Amino acid sequence: MAKKSSIKVRLVPEAKPDSSFFYYAKKPTKGEKAKVKLKVKKYNPSTRKHEFFVEKKLPPHSK
């Protein structure tokens, strides 16, 4: 079976990482872009403004 070419990461607001709102994005697993943390300007409906969202790890699964 082949290795995955991308992983799923969670984007949380930079100013307030414990916010209830977040985005999901795909990120490559190989190459130069895999080593760089994502930082994207997106809309945050809780503050009703565009803010920077940064990459965080996905929370662990609950079984």
GIVENRA-V645664 format. One line per field, one symbol per residue. psi: psi as a letter, one per 20 degrees, with the letter a starting at -180 (. if undefined). Layout:
psi=???
This chain:
psi=qqqqiqrpqppqphhnhjqiprqqqqpqiqahhhippqoqorpohhilrprppqprqqqqqp.
